[in-house]
């Protein structure tokens, strides 16, 4: 899943959040952009939903700072 963060200063925080679970692999592909996937027996739809839920949970915690996340699943 391709993830773009509107506040590139928050990328480190999002990477740390996602990698806090042992089943996540996160790679920086450009400033403010990540590729993320989950290990295990997830099918594509389930993996995208699980990652989306994790990212939205992180985003909700960051909301007070004005950080938004755009998810591109292509």
Secondary structure as the mmCIF struct_conf table of DSSP 4:
data_model
#
loop_
_struct_conf.conf_type_id
_struct_conf.id
_struct_conf.beg_label_comp_id
_struct_conf.beg_label_asym_id
_struct_conf.beg_label_seq_id
_struct_conf.end_label_comp_id
_struct_conf.end_label_asym_id
_struct_conf.end_label_seq_id
STRN STRN1 UNK A 2 UNK A 5
BEND BEND1 UNK A 6 UNK A 7
HELX_RH_3T_P HELX_RH_3T_P1 UNK A 8 UNK A 10
HELX_RH_AL_P HELX_RH_AL_P1 UNK A 11 UNK A 19
TURN_TY1_P TURN_TY1_P1 UNK A 20 UNK A 20
BEND BEND2 UNK A 21 UNK A 21
TURN_TY1_P TURN_TY1_P2 UNK A 22 UNK A 23
STRN STRN2 UNK A 24 UNK A 30
TURN_TY1_P TURN_TY1_P3 UNK A 31 UNK A 32
STRN STRN3 UNK A 33 UNK A 38
BEND BEND3 UNK A 40 UNK A 41
HELX_RH_AL_P HELX_RH_AL_P2 UNK A 44 UNK A 62
HELX_RH_3T_P HELX_RH_3T_P2 UNK A 63 UNK A 65
TURN_TY1_P TURN_TY1_P4 UNK A 66 UNK A 66
STRN STRN4 UNK A 69 UNK A 72
#
